[in-house]
Amino acid sequence: MDMPSEEPHPAVVCAGISFPAGNDDFRAARNYCAQACRQFNNTPEDAPPEVRSSRWLDIIRPARDRSSDPLTPAVTHDMTFRNPSLKSQAPFVKPPFYVDYGLRVRVGASTFINRGCMIMDTPVADVVVGERCNIGPNCCIVSVGHALNAEERLTKQASIGKPITVGNGVWIGANVTILGGVTIGDGAVIGAGSVITRSIPPSTLAVGVPARVIQSLDATTVRPSEVCSSVATLAEAMSSFARSAAPVDRLDELELARISSGIFPRLAPTPPTAAFPVAVPEHVRGHSSAKQLSISSTSSSATDRTPDSGSCSESTALEDDTDHEFSRTRRRRRREHSTTNSRSRRHRVMRSCPQLFKSDIMIVVAITSVAFTLLTCLFFAGMLMGAKWFSLLVSPAQGSPIE
């Protein structure tokens, strides 16, 4: 069987574009994107689709007109399963999800991204993920790099951005790393744990470090999936488990009925966490990029209170309560820390510097011993001198003739 060619696609042969990532405008864009990712990751997975879609757009389109967000009917992925003619507005991304800039990241709305995905993008090169892709957990897409020459890295201190393109219908396994300047063709499959350093042709299977094409995925060469049966509902899945599970692990009829009907007990409320509003940091608000990326809090709050998004206002109120609770907890912990710090400072210093205090004590003991010795010598010398003078004074009287 002829193996497909692994030569890079001519369109992606790119030496990269250099940019000063340490400048204030680039740093302002990264700070804003980091806060947007934090807010997206703190959003519950069962939040209203309008909220999740808006938080996703805050990452990849921060300078958009937010007044039109509530007017767009939200379509979730479960809706597309029931009705394939519908098209969702945002991909299904499970938190946590991390991006550096987000300004040139484009992900197909029908794509699924599992937990722990990281996209290290740049503002000088596009990162494009097509439609109907499946990206496994803990995948890393790295489109930024640095010069190989050590002297050039130290002197220029610049980053290099290269484009990355993932075609339609691509399946990327868990813990895959995709480096800059490559293209993965439509319908390709990347094995778990692979490192993509060169372009992958369409409809091929690539695995390894670095990844190499090991099989073509044409209809004539791929054997059918190893599937013995299939189910369409949760009730069917649980009924098959009830038949196959060991007696000790089997669920009773009431449990099976509740699970099959989607009736689950209410969970205990989780402790409040900090709410991180999307805002440009104080020290970079004066820069031009920060002004372009900044969003008016007034317009944002007005959007959340729009009648078409009642759930958004509830989410905003919940975040406000959470923020107040977090502030109170932080102040209380700060007071407790200061009190404990003042009480145990002396003990911490004693424990951290035992040799210092030991040497000081030895010096004091030595000085005290020398001083005591000198005082003792002076005392006995004085006694001897006094005895000598006393003997001189009384000797004439003793030596005089007796009348």
C-alpha positions as CSV (number, residue, x, y, z in Angstrom):
1,M,0.0,0.0,0.0
2,D,1.4,3.4,-1.0
3,M,1.9,5.7,1.9
4,P,0.6,9.3,1.5
5,S,3.2,11.9,1.1
6,E,4.4,13.8,4.2
7,E,5.8,16.8,2.4
8,P,4.6,20.1,4.0
9,H,1.9,22.0,2.2
10,P,3.3,24.9,0.2
11,A,0.8,27.3,1.8
12,V,2.1,26.8,5.3
13,V,5.9,27.1,4.7
14,C,6.5,30.2,6.7
15,A,9.6,31.4,8.6
16,G,7.3,33.3,11.0
17,I,6.7,36.8,12.0
18,S,8.7,38.4,14.8
19,F,7.0,40.7,17.4
20,P,8.0,42.2,20.8
21,A,5.7,40.4,23.2
22,G,7.1,42.3,26.1
23,N,5.7,45.7,25.0
24,D,2.9,47.3,26.9
25,D,0.3,47.0,24.2
26,F,0.9,43.2,23.7
27,R,0.9,42.8,27.5
28,A,-2.4,44.6,27.8
29,A,-4.0,42.3,25.3
30,R,-2.7,39.2,27.1
31,N,-3.9,40.6,30.5
32,Y,-7.4,41.2,29.1
33,C,-7.5,37.7,27.5
34,A,-6.4,36.1,30.8
35,Q,-9.3,37.8,32.6
36,A,-11.8,36.8,29.9
37,C,-10.5,33.1,30.2
38,R,-10.9,33.3,33.9
39,Q,-14.5,34.5,33.6
40,F,-15.3,31.8,31.0
41,N,-13.8,29.0,33.2
42,N,-15.8,30.2,36.2
43,T,-19.0,30.0,34.2
44,P,-21.0,26.8,35.2
45,E,-21.4,24.3,32.4
46,D,-25.2,24.4,32.9
47,A,-25.3,28.2,32.5
48,P,-27.7,29.6,29.9
49,P,-26.4,29.3,26.3
50,E,-26.5,33.0,25.9
51,V,-24.1,33.5,28.8
52,R,-21.6,30.8,27.6
53,S,-21.7,32.1,24.1
54,S,-21.1,35.7,25.3
55,R,-18.2,34.6,27.5
56,W,-16.6,32.8,24.6
57,L,-16.9,35.8,22.3
58,D,-15.3,37.9,25.0
59,I,-12.1,35.8,24.4
60,I,-11.9,35.7,20.6
61,R,-13.8,39.0,19.8
62,P,-13.3,41.4,22.7
63,A,-13.9,44.6,20.7
64,R,-17.3,43.5,19.2
65,D,-20.6,45.4,19.7
66,R,-22.1,43.7,22.7
67,S,-25.5,45.3,22.2
68,S,-26.3,42.6,19.6
69,D,-25.4,39.6,21.8
70,P,-28.9,39.1,23.4
71,L,-30.6,39.5,20.0
72,T,-28.8,36.4,18.6
73,P,-30.8,33.2,19.4
74,A,-28.5,30.8,21.2
75,V,-28.2,27.3,19.9
76,T,-26.5,24.7,22.0
77,H,-24.9,21.5,20.8
78,D,-27.6,19.3,22.3
79,M,-30.0,21.2,20.1
80,T,-27.9,20.4,17.0
81,F,-28.0,16.7,18.0
82,R,-31.8,16.7,17.9
83,N,-32.0,19.0,14.9
84,P,-29.0,18.8,12.6
85,S,-30.3,21.7,10.5
86,L,-29.5,24.1,13.4
87,K,-26.1,25.8,13.7
88,S,-24.6,26.8,17.1
89,Q,-23.0,30.2,17.5
90,A,-20.1,29.0,19.6
91,P,-18.1,25.8,19.9
92,F,-18.7,23.4,22.8
93,V,-15.6,24.1,25.0
94,K,-15.3,22.5,28.4
95,P,-13.4,24.5,31.0
96,P,-10.6,25.0,31.9
97,F,-9.6,26.6,28.6
98,Y,-6.6,28.9,28.1
99,V,-5.6,31.4,25.3
100,D,-2.8,34.0,25.2
101,Y,-4.4,36.6,23.0
102,G,-7.5,35.2,21.3
103,L,-7.5,38.0,18.7
104,R,-6.7,35.7,15.7
105,V,-8.2,32.4,17.0
106,R,-11.1,31.1,15.0
107,V,-12.8,27.8,16.0
108,G,-15.7,26.3,14.1
109,A,-19.1,26.5,15.9
110,S,-19.7,22.8,15.6
111,T,-16.3,21.8,17.1
112,F,-15.9,20.2,20.5
113,I,-12.9,21.0,22.7
114,N,-12.4,18.9,25.8
115,R,-11.0,20.0,29.2
116,G,-7.5,21.5,29.6
117,C,-7.0,22.8,26.1
118,M,-4.3,25.5,25.7
119,I,-3.9,27.7,22.7
120,M,-0.6,29.7,22.8
121,D,-1.5,32.1,19.9
122,T,0.0,35.3,18.7
123,P,-1.4,38.5,17.2
124,V,0.6,38.1,14.1
125,A,-0.5,34.6,12.9
126,D,-3.9,32.9,12.6
127,V,-4.9,29.8,14.5
128,V,-7.9,28.2,12.7
129,V,-9.8,25.1,13.7
130,G,-12.4,24.0,11.3
131,E,-15.9,22.6,11.7
132,R,-17.0,19.3,13.3
133,C,-13.6,18.7,14.9
134,N,-13.0,16.7,18.1
135,I,-10.1,17.9,20.3
136,G,-9.2,15.6,23.3
137,P,-8.3,16.7,26.8
138,N,-5.1,18.5,27.6
139,C,-4.2,19.3,24.1
140,C,-1.7,22.2,23.4
141,I,-1.7,24.3,20.2
142,V,1.5,26.4,20.2
143,S,1.9,28.9,17.4
144,V,4.6,31.0,19.1
145,G,8.3,30.3,19.2
146,H,11.7,31.8,19.6
147,A,15.0,32.0,17.7
148,L,17.3,28.9,17.9
149,N,20.4,31.1,18.2
150,A,21.0,31.8,21.9
151,E,22.6,35.2,21.2
152,E,19.7,36.3,19.1
153,R,17.2,35.2,21.8
154,L,19.1,37.3,24.4
155,T,19.6,40.4,22.4
156,K,16.4,40.8,20.4
157,Q,14.0,39.2,23.1
158,A,11.3,38.8,20.5
159,S,8.8,36.1,19.9
160,I,8.0,34.4,16.5
161,G,4.5,33.6,15.4
162,K,3.5,31.0,12.9
163,P,0.1,30.1,11.6
164,I,-1.7,26.8,12.4
165,T,-4.6,25.4,10.5
166,V,-6.7,22.4,11.5
167,G,-9.2,21.3,8.8
168,N,-12.7,20.1,9.0
169,G,-13.7,16.8,10.7
170,V,-10.3,16.3,12.4
171,W,-10.0,14.1,15.5
172,I,-7.2,15.0,17.8
173,G,-6.5,12.6,20.7
174,A,-5.6,13.5,24.2
175,N,-2.3,15.2,25.2
176,V,-1.5,16.2,21.6
177,T,0.9,19.1,20.9
178,I,0.6,21.0,17.7
179,L,3.5,23.3,16.8
180,G,3.5,26.4,14.6
181,G,3.6,26.4,10.9
182,V,1.7,23.2,10.2
183,T,-1.6,22.3,8.6
184,I,-3.7,19.2,9.5
185,G,-5.8,18.2,6.5
186,D,-9.5,17.5,6.5
187,G,-10.6,14.2,8.1
188,A,-7.2,13.4,9.7
189,V,-6.8,11.6,13.0
190,I,-3.9,12.4,15.4
191,G,-3.1,9.7,18.0
192,A,-3.0,10.5,21.7
193,G,0.3,11.9,23.0
194,S,1.6,12.8,19.5
195,V,3.7,15.9,18.7
196,I,2.8,17.5,15.3
197,T,6.0,19.2,13.9
198,R,5.1,19.0,10.2
199,S,1.9,19.1,8.1
200,I,-0.4,16.1,8.0
201,P,-2.2,15.2,4.7
202,P,-6.0,14.8,4.7
203,S,-7.7,11.5,5.7
204,T,-4.6,10.0,7.3
205,L,-3.7,8.6,10.7
206,A,-0.6,10.1,12.3
207,V,1.0,9.1,15.6
208,G,4.3,9.4,17.4
209,V,6.8,11.9,18.6
210,P,7.3,13.5,16.2
211,A,4.1,12.4,14.5
212,R,4.3,10.3,11.3
213,V,1.7,9.1,9.0
214,I,1.2,5.4,9.4
215,Q,-2.1,4.8,7.6
216,S,-4.4,6.2,5.0
217,L,-8.1,6.6,6.1
218,D,-9.7,6.0,2.7
219,A,-12.9,4.1,2.6
220,T,-11.2,1.1,0.9
221,T,-8.4,0.8,3.5
222,V,-10.2,1.4,6.8
223,R,-12.0,-1.5,8.4
224,P,-15.4,-0.9,10.0
225,S,-15.6,0.3,13.6
226,E,-15.5,-2.4,16.2
227,V,-19.1,-1.9,17.5
228,C,-21.1,-4.8,18.7
229,S,-24.3,-2.8,19.6
230,S,-25.6,0.7,20.1
231,V,-28.0,2.6,22.4
232,A,-30.0,5.7,21.7
233,T,-31.1,6.8,25.2
234,L,-29.7,6.8,28.8
235,A,-32.4,4.4,29.8
236,E,-31.2,1.8,27.3
237,A,-27.6,2.3,28.5
238,M,-28.5,1.8,32.1
239,S,-30.6,-1.2,31.4
240,S,-27.7,-2.9,29.7
241,F,-25.5,-2.0,32.7
242,A,-28.1,-3.6,35.0
243,R,-27.9,-6.8,33.1
244,S,-24.1,-7.0,32.8
245,A,-23.0,-5.6,36.2
246,A,-22.0,-7.8,39.0
247,P,-24.7,-8.4,41.6
248,V,-22.9,-6.2,44.2
249,D,-22.7,-3.3,41.8
250,R,-26.2,-3.5,40.4
251,L,-28.6,-0.7,40.9
252,D,-32.1,-1.2,42.3
253,E,-35.2,-0.5,40.2
254,L,-35.8,2.8,41.8
255,E,-32.3,4.1,41.0
256,L,-32.6,2.9,37.4
257,A,-35.9,4.6,37.1
258,R,-34.6,7.9,38.4
259,I,-31.5,7.9,36.3
260,S,-33.4,6.9,33.1
261,S,-35.9,9.7,33.7
262,G,-33.1,12.2,34.4
263,I,-34.2,12.8,38.0
264,F,-31.1,13.4,40.1
265,P,-31.0,14.6,43.8
266,R,-30.2,18.2,44.4
267,L,-26.5,18.7,45.4
268,A,-25.4,20.7,48.4
269,P,-24.6,24.3,47.6
270,T,-20.9,24.9,46.8
271,P,-19.0,27.6,48.7
272,P,-18.8,30.9,46.9
273,T,-15.8,31.6,44.7
274,A,-14.3,34.9,43.5
275,A,-15.9,36.6,40.6
276,F,-13.4,38.0,38.1
277,P,-15.0,40.7,35.9
278,V,-13.5,41.3,32.5
279,A,-11.7,44.6,32.8
280,V,-8.4,46.1,31.6
281,P,-5.8,46.4,34.4
282,E,-5.3,49.9,35.9
283,H,-1.7,50.2,34.8
284,V,-2.3,49.6,31.1
285,R,-5.6,51.5,30.6
286,G,-3.8,54.4,29.0
287,H,-2.4,52.5,26.1
288,S,-4.1,52.4,22.7
289,S,-4.6,48.6,22.6
290,A,-6.1,48.7,26.1
291,K,-8.6,51.5,25.0
292,Q,-9.6,49.4,22.0
293,L,-10.1,46.3,24.2
294,S,-11.8,48.0,27.1
295,I,-15.5,47.6,27.5
296,S,-17.8,50.0,29.2
297,S,-19.2,48.6,32.4
298,T,-22.4,50.5,31.9
299,S,-23.1,48.9,28.5
300,S,-22.2,45.5,29.9
301,S,-24.5,45.8,32.8
302,A,-27.3,47.1,30.6
303,T,-26.9,44.2,28.3
304,D,-27.1,41.8,31.3
305,R,-30.4,43.4,32.3
306,T,-32.0,43.2,28.9
307,P,-35.4,41.5,29.0
308,D,-34.3,38.9,26.5
309,S,-31.6,37.6,28.8
310,G,-33.3,37.3,32.2
311,S,-30.9,34.5,33.1
312,C,-27.9,36.8,32.5
313,S,-29.2,39.3,35.2
314,E,-29.5,36.4,37.6
315,S,-26.0,35.3,36.9
316,T,-24.7,38.9,37.3
317,A,-26.5,39.2,40.7
318,L,-25.0,35.9,41.8
319,E,-21.5,37.1,40.8
320,D,-22.0,40.3,42.8
321,D,-23.0,38.4,45.9
322,T,-20.0,36.1,45.4
323,D,-17.7,39.0,45.0
324,H,-18.9,40.6,48.3
325,E,-18.6,37.3,50.1
326,F,-15.1,36.8,48.7
327,S,-14.1,40.4,49.8
328,R,-15.4,39.8,53.4
329,T,-13.5,36.5,53.6
330,R,-10.3,38.1,52.3
331,R,-10.5,40.9,54.8
332,R,-11.1,38.5,57.7
333,R,-8.2,36.3,56.7
334,R,-6.0,39.4,56.4
335,R,-6.8,40.4,59.9
336,E,-6.2,36.9,61.3
337,H,-2.9,36.7,59.4
338,S,-1.7,40.1,60.8
339,T,-2.6,39.1,64.4
340,T,-0.9,35.7,64.1
341,N,2.1,37.4,62.4
342,S,2.6,39.9,65.2
343,R,2.4,37.1,67.9
344,S,4.8,34.7,66.3
345,R,7.3,37.0,64.7
346,R,9.8,36.6,67.5
347,H,9.5,32.8,67.5
348,R,9.9,32.7,63.7
349,V,13.0,34.8,63.9
350,M,14.4,32.6,66.6
351,R,13.7,29.4,64.6
352,S,15.0,30.9,61.3
353,C,18.3,32.2,62.8
354,P,19.5,29.7,65.6
355,Q,23.2,30.0,64.7
356,L,23.1,33.8,64.9
357,F,21.7,33.9,68.5
358,K,24.0,31.1,69.6
359,S,27.0,33.1,68.5
360,D,25.7,36.2,70.2
361,I,25.3,34.3,73.5
362,M,28.8,32.9,73.2
363,I,30.2,36.4,72.7
364,V,28.3,37.7,75.8
365,V,29.5,34.8,77.9
366,A,33.1,35.4,76.8
367,I,33.0,39.1,77.5
368,T,31.4,38.5,80.9
369,S,34.1,35.9,81.8
370,V,36.9,38.3,80.9
371,A,35.4,41.1,82.8
372,F,34.9,38.9,85.9
373,T,38.5,37.8,85.7
374,L,39.8,41.3,85.5
375,L,37.7,42.5,88.4
376,T,38.9,39.5,90.5
377,C,42.5,40.4,89.6
378,L,42.0,44.0,90.5
379,F,40.4,43.0,93.8
380,F,43.2,40.8,94.9
381,A,45.8,43.3,93.7
382,G,44.1,46.0,95.8
383,M,44.1,43.7,98.8
384,L,47.8,43.1,98.4
385,M,48.6,46.7,98.0
386,G,46.5,47.6,101.0
387,A,48.2,45.0,103.1
388,K,51.7,46.3,102.1
389,W,50.8,49.9,102.9
390,F,49.3,48.8,106.2
391,S,52.5,47.0,107.1
392,L,54.6,50.0,106.3
393,L,52.4,52.2,108.5
394,V,52.5,50.0,111.5
395,S,56.1,48.8,111.3
396,P,57.8,52.0,112.8
397,A,55.6,51.8,115.9
398,Q,56.5,48.2,116.3
399,G,60.2,48.8,115.8
400,S,60.6,51.7,118.3
401,P,62.6,51.1,121.6
402,I,60.6,50.3,124.7
403,E,61.2,52.8,127.5
